[in-house]
Amino acid sequence: MNPLASYLDVALLKPDMTEKEVMEGVELCLPYQPCTFCVRPSDIPLLKPICQQNRIGLCVVLGFPHGCQLTDSKLEEAKLYVRSGVDEIDMVCNVGWVRAGQWKKVKDEISAISSFTRPAGVTLKVIFETCFLTDAEIEKLVEICIEAKADFVKTSTGFNGEGAQDAHVKLMLRTANRKIQVKPSGGIRTPERAKSLIELGATRLGVGYASVPALCGDEKAEEGSGY
């Protein structure tokens, strides 16, 4: 197995994907044994047995892609996902609250989810959408996530067009100070790019399924697109 594969959270999140296309993405990536498949909630039943059989983690998105649901709705969804047998949850925070400086709301929401996921042994990653935020907001949000007991902070959903930026990743890592893990996502399509982010200190990488062969050194693979 390519050592890089153990860092990869493989996204199967395009809204128009059919189940057949999801399975084609899974089959493309299975030989490389990624860390997790990150899926839409409706695909949990489809992928759970495959992940169990292949000892690959199953991650589901929550509040995707905008994070503007009611906190109670997010919490109820998180409970459903945990009961469905997922291993990890990638939750989009409410970026509007962040930009408005409504930090208590932000912290209370993340804490509500982590107070359920943490006892259940389910990893919680909080998605920022860093492209919309100032450095000061990113720094404060990392601090909030540490206080609220999330497990990871993540740069973006991967659909904002910017991709993971080194300056944002460095800021998140510096603020995290090893108290929370950092996951860059978006635009990671070559082994060189992936390795550079790992060298900075990232412990997971959010990547599109089409990029996985090239990331894992398959010389016949074409560079992936999307996420």
C-alpha positions in Angstrom: 0.0 0.0 0.0 1.2 3.5 -0.8 2.0 5.3 2.5 0.2 8.4 1.2 -3.1 6.5 1.0 -3.4 6.4 4.8 -3.8 10.2 4.8 -6.6 10.3 2.2 -10.3 11.0 2.9 -11.8 10.3 -0.5 -14.8 12.5 -1.3 -17.7 11.0 -3.2 -19.9 14.1 -2.8 -20.9 15.4 -6.2 -24.7 16.1 -5.8 -25.6 14.6 -9.2 -23.8 11.3 -8.8 -25.9 8.1 -9.3 -25.3 5.1 -7.1 -23.6 3.4 -10.1 -21.2 6.3 -10.3 -20.5 6.3 -6.6 -19.7 2.6 -6.9 -17.4 3.2 -9.8 -15.6 5.8 -7.7 -15.3 3.3 -4.9 -14.0 0.6 -7.1 -11.4 3.0 -8.6 -10.0 3.8 -5.1 -10.3 0.5 -3.3 -7.0 -1.0 -4.5 -5.2 1.9 -2.9 -6.8 1.4 0.5 -7.5 5.1 1.5 -8.1 6.1 5.1 -11.9 6.8 4.6 -14.6 7.3 2.0 -16.4 10.6 2.7 -20.0 10.2 1.4 -23.4 11.8 1.2 -25.8 10.7 3.9 -28.0 8.8 1.5 -25.0 6.6 0.5 -24.3 5.4 4.1 -26.2 2.1 3.6 -24.5 1.5 0.2 -21.0 2.0 1.4 -21.1 0.7 5.0 -20.7 -3.0 4.2 -17.9 -2.2 1.7 -16.0 -0.1 4.2 -16.4 -2.8 6.9 -15.2 -5.6 4.5 -12.2 -3.6 3.4 -11.3 -2.0 6.8 -11.8 1.5 5.4 -13.4 4.2 7.5 -16.8 5.6 6.6 -17.1 9.4 6.9 -20.4 11.4 6.3 -20.9 15.1 5.7 -23.1 17.1 8.0 -24.6 20.5 7.1 -23.1 20.2 3.7 -22.4 22.4 1.9 -23.4 25.6 3.6 -23.7 24.8 7.3 -26.8 26.9 7.9 -29.1 24.3 9.3 -30.6 24.6 12.8 -28.2 23.3 15.5 -31.0 20.9 16.7 -31.2 19.6 13.1 -27.5 19.0 12.9 -27.5 17.2 16.2 -30.4 14.9 15.3 -28.6 14.1 12.0 -25.4 13.4 13.8 -27.3 10.9 16.0 -28.8 9.2 13.0 -25.4 8.9 11.4 -23.8 7.5 14.4 -26.6 4.9 14.8 -26.0 4.1 11.1 -22.5 3.1 11.9 -20.3 5.9 10.5 -16.8 6.3 11.9 -16.4 10.0 11.2 -18.4 13.2 10.6 -17.3 16.2 8.6 -19.5 19.1 9.7 -19.7 22.5 8.0 -19.8 25.3 10.6 -22.1 28.2 10.2 -19.8 30.6 8.3 -22.3 33.4 8.6 -22.1 33.2 12.4 -18.3 33.3 12.2 -18.3 36.3 9.9 -20.7 38.1 12.3 -18.5 37.3 15.3 -21.3 35.3 16.9 -18.8 33.1 18.6 -21.0 31.7 21.4 -23.4 30.3 18.8 -20.5 28.8 16.9 -19.0 27.2 20.0 -22.4 26.0 21.3 -23.2 24.3 18.1 -19.8 22.5 17.8 -20.0 21.5 21.4 -23.5 20.1 21.0 -22.2 17.8 18.2 -19.0 16.8 19.9 -20.7 16.0 23.2 -22.4 13.3 21.3 -19.7 12.1 18.9 -16.9 12.0 21.3 -18.5 9.5 23.7 -19.5 7.4 20.7 -15.9 7.2 19.5 -16.8 9.1 16.2 -14.3 11.6 14.9 -15.6 15.1 14.3 -14.1 17.4 11.7 -15.2 21.0 11.4 -15.2 22.5 8.0 -14.4 26.2 7.8 -14.6 27.5 4.2 -11.4 29.5 4.8 -11.8 31.4 1.5 -14.6 33.5 3.1 -12.7 34.3 6.3 -10.0 36.7 7.5 -6.9 35.4 9.2 -8.2 36.6 12.5 -11.5 34.7 12.0 -9.7 31.5 11.0 -7.5 31.8 14.1 -10.4 32.4 16.4 -12.4 29.5 14.9 -9.5 27.0 15.4 -9.5 28.1 19.1 -13.2 27.7 19.3 -13.0 24.2 17.9 -10.3 23.2 20.4 -12.5 24.5 23.2 -15.6 22.7 21.8 -13.6 19.4 21.7 -13.7 18.8 17.9 -11.1 16.4 16.6 -10.1 18.1 13.4 -10.4 21.5 11.6 -10.7 21.4 7.8 -10.0 24.1 5.3 -13.1 23.7 3.0 -15.8 21.6 1.5 -13.7 21.5 -1.6 -16.4 23.1 -3.7 -15.6 26.8 -3.2 -13.2 26.9 -6.1 -10.1 28.0 -4.1 -8.7 24.7 -2.7 -6.4 24.4 0.2 -4.0 27.4 0.5 -0.7 27.0 2.3 -1.1 30.3 4.2 -4.4 29.1 5.6 -3.0 25.7 6.5 0.0 27.1 8.2 -2.2 29.5 10.2 -4.5 26.7 11.3 -1.5 24.5 12.3 0.2 27.2 14.2 -3.0 28.0 16.1 -3.8 24.4 16.6 -0.5 23.8 18.3 -1.1 20.1 18.2 -4.3 20.4 20.3 -6.4 19.6 17.3 -5.6 18.0 13.9 -5.7 19.8 10.6 -7.1 18.6 7.3 -6.6 20.6 4.1 -9.0 19.8 1.3 -9.6 20.9 -2.3 -7.2 21.0 -5.2 -4.9 18.3 -4.0 -4.3 16.3 -7.1 -0.5 15.4 -7.3 1.7 13.4 -4.9 4.0 16.5 -4.7 1.2 18.7 -3.5 0.0 16.1 -1.0 3.4 15.5 0.4 4.0 19.3 0.8 0.9 19.6 3.0 1.9 16.5 5.1 5.3 18.1 5.6 3.6 21.2 6.9 1.8 19.1 9.5 -1.5 18.0 8.0 -2.7 14.6 9.2 -5.5 14.0 6.7 -6.1 15.2 3.2 -9.5 15.7 1.6 -9.3 14.6 -2.1 -11.6 13.8 -5.0 -12.0 10.1 -5.9 -10.7 10.7 -9.4 -7.4 12.0 -8.1 -6.6 9.0 -6.0 -4.7 6.8 -8.6 -2.4 9.7 -9.5 -1.9 10.7 -5.8 -0.9 7.1 -5.1 1.7 7.0 -7.8 -0.1 5.2 -10.6 1.8 6.3 -13.6 -1.0 5.3 -16.0 -3.5 7.6 -14.1 -4.5 11.0 -15.4 -4.6 13.9 -13.0 -8.0 13.9 -11.3 -10.4 16.8 -11.4 -13.1 18.2 -9.1 -12.8 18.3 -5.3 
